[in-house]
Amino acid sequence: MNTPQPILRKACFGDGPAIFKCIKAHPNELVPRPLSNILLNIDRFLVAELDGEIVGTASWAVLPELDPAKNPSIEIQSVSVRQDLQKHGLGRRLVEAALERVSEFKPDQVIVLTFTPPFFASLGFTPISKDKILYKLYKGCMNCSKYDNPLTCPEVAMAYAPPNPKGGPA
Ligand SMILES: CC(C)(COP(=O)(O)OP(=O)(O)OC[C@H]1O[C@@H](n2cnc3c(N)ncnc32)[C@H](O)[C@@H]1OP(=O)(O)O)[C@@H](O)C(=O)NCCC(=O)NCCS
């Protein structure tokens, strides 16, 4: 049987409740986001749609950068695939589409904080020290009620390190 192929597209306001549901379906891996937060950041969401239903999400946030010589970095967030459609390449398609979109902003780096490092490793992300993203930890983790210390919580910080197309050193 052929695996159904969801289409990827930019999100619109009407997708808000479905995005909320997708993120909420993965409470152990994803930071919950109120509907209001999703709607205020709707221009930073991609969705996967299958038969009129939202079955996958990916979004990003711009991180503060105090060094005027650097562009801000971007964090990939809220990557989700409906459980019955996992392991068919949709997560990869969503993250690759998000990376393509955010590359247009020329970020200093693209990072992710994840409980699923092998998935992001397969997409070209490599682990980095959490010391390198303290501003993100301060902003994103200060309200966490699950772990008492962002530096010891099991989420892994990773940065996108695309392979050099010429095959030489990056
Ligand atoms: C993580 C998630 C988005 C992956 O989506 P998916 O559609 O199943 O992933 P894909 O089929 O595109 O897999 C891409 C690659 O990652 C690997 N991979 C996917 N999920 C994995 C996991 N949980 N552990 C290890 N490897 C994984 C696949 O084997 C595949 O490797 P390959 O290209 O070498 O074959 C999905 O499992 C999910 O929604 N999980 C819950 C939410 C979550 O953990 N989000 C990520 C944190 S931000």
The ligand as an SDF file (V2000), in Angstrom:
LIG
                    3D

 48 50  0  0  0  0  0  0  0  0999 V2000
   10.4850   13.3550   16.2430 C   0  0  0  0  0  0  0  0  0  0  0  0
    9.4210   13.2910   15.1520 C   0  0  0  0  0  0  0  0  0  0  0  0
    9.0570   14.7190   14.7230 C   0  0  0  0  0  0  0  0  0  0  0  0
   10.0200   12.5270   13.9680 C   0  0  0  0  0  0  0  0  0  0  0  0
    9.0840   12.5170   12.9090 O   0  0  0  0  0  0  0  0  0  0  0  0
    9.0780   11.3070   11.8480 P   0  0  0  0  0  0  0  0  0  0  0  0
    8.1710   11.6910   10.7340 O   0  0  0  0  0  0  0  0  0  0  0  0
    8.7840   10.0430   12.5490 O   0  0  0  0  0  0  0  0  0  0  0  0
   10.6020   11.3090   11.4030 O   0  0  0  0  0  0  0  0  0  0  0  0
   11.1940   10.8190    9.9850 P   0  0  0  0  0  0  0  0  0  0  0  0
   10.4430    9.6160    9.5420 O   0  0  0  0  0  0  0  0  0  0  0  0
   11.2300   11.9870    9.0600 O   0  0  0  0  0  0  0  0  0  0  0  0
   12.6530   10.4080   10.4140 O   0  0  0  0  0  0  0  0  0  0  0  0
   13.8090   11.0700    9.9610 C   0  0  0  0  0  0  0  0  0  0  0  0
   15.0060   10.3490   10.5210 C   0  0  0  0  0  0  0  0  0  0  0  0
   15.0370   10.4690   11.9540 O   0  0  0  0  0  0  0  0  0  0  0  0
   15.0110    9.1710   12.5690 C   0  0  0  0  0  0  0  0  0  0  0  0
   14.1190    9.2440   13.7200 N   0  0  0  0  0  0  0  0  0  0  0  0
   12.8510    9.6960   13.7450 C   0  0  0  0  0  0  0  0  0  0  0  0
   12.3420    9.6480   14.9950 N   0  0  0  0  0  0  0  0  0  0  0  0
   13.3220    9.1320   15.7650 C   0  0  0  0  0  0  0  0  0  0  0  0
   13.4100    8.8480   17.1460 C   0  0  0  0  0  0  0  0  0  0  0  0
   12.4030    9.0540   17.9890 N   0  0  0  0  0  0  0  0  0  0  0  0
   14.5800    8.3430   17.5970 N   0  0  0  0  0  0  0  0  0  0  0  0
   15.5990    8.1000   16.7630 C   0  0  0  0  0  0  0  0  0  0  0  0
   15.5860    8.3680   15.4320 N   0  0  0  0  0  0  0  0  0  0  0  0
   14.4510    8.8830   14.9480 C   0  0  0  0  0  0  0  0  0  0  0  0
   14.4270    8.2500   11.5210 C   0  0  0  0  0  0  0  0  0  0  0  0
   14.8490    6.9310   11.6940 O   0  0  0  0  0  0  0  0  0  0  0  0
   14.9740    8.8570   10.2410 C   0  0  0  0  0  0  0  0  0  0  0  0
   16.3230    8.4600   10.0310 O   0  0  0  0  0  0  0  0  0  0  0  0
   16.8570    8.1220    8.5460 P   0  0  0  0  0  0  0  0  0  0  0  0
   16.5550    9.3270    7.6960 O   0  0  0  0  0  0  0  0  0  0  0  0
   18.3010    7.8620    8.7710 O   0  0  0  0  0  0  0  0  0  0  0  0
   16.0420    6.9350    8.1440 O   0  0  0  0  0  0  0  0  0  0  0  0
    8.1490   12.5270   15.6140 C   0  0  0  0  0  0  0  0  0  0  0  0
    8.5450   11.2600   16.1130 O   0  0  0  0  0  0  0  0  0  0  0  0
    7.3650   13.2420   16.7020 C   0  0  0  0  0  0  0  0  0  0  0  0
    6.4280   14.0030   16.4050 O   0  0  0  0  0  0  0  0  0  0  0  0
    7.7440   13.0110   17.9740 N   0  0  0  0  0  0  0  0  0  0  0  0
    7.1030   13.6740   19.1080 C   0  0  0  0  0  0  0  0  0  0  0  0
    7.5130   15.1470   19.1970 C   0  0  0  0  0  0  0  0  0  0  0  0
    9.0450   15.3200   19.1810 C   0  0  0  0  0  0  0  0  0  0  0  0
    9.7870   14.5660   19.7860 O   0  0  0  0  0  0  0  0  0  0  0  0
    9.4880   16.3960   18.4590 N   0  0  0  0  0  0  0  0  0  0  0  0
   10.9140   16.7010   18.3240 C   0  0  0  0  0  0  0  0  0  0  0  0
   11.4080   17.5180   19.4590 C   0  0  0  0  0  0  0  0  0  0  0  0
   11.5180   19.2370   19.0870 S   0  0  0  0  0  0  0  0  0  0  0  0
  1  2  1  0
  2  3  1  0
  2  4  1  0
  2 36  1  0
  4  5  1  0
  5  6  1  0
  6  7  2  0
  6  8  1  0
  6  9  1  0
  9 10  1  0
 10 11  2  0
 10 12  1  0
 10 13  1  0
 13 14  1  0
 14 15  1  0
 15 16  1  0
 15 30  1  0
 16 17  1  0
 17 18  1  0
 17 28  1  0
 18 19  1  0
 18 27  1  0
 19 20  2  0
 20 21  1  0
 21 22  1  0
 21 27  2  0
 22 23  1  0
 22 24  2  0
 24 25  1  0
 25 26  2  0
 26 27  1  0
 28 29  1  0
 28 30  1  0
 30 31  1  0
 31 32  1  0
 32 33  2  0
 32 34  1  0
 32 35  1  0
 36 37  1  0
 36 38  1  0
 38 39  2  0
 38 40  1  0
 40 41  1  0
 41 42  1  0
 42 43  1  0
 43 44  2  0
 43 45  1  0
 45 46  1  0
 46 47  1  0
 47 48  1  0
M  END
$$$$
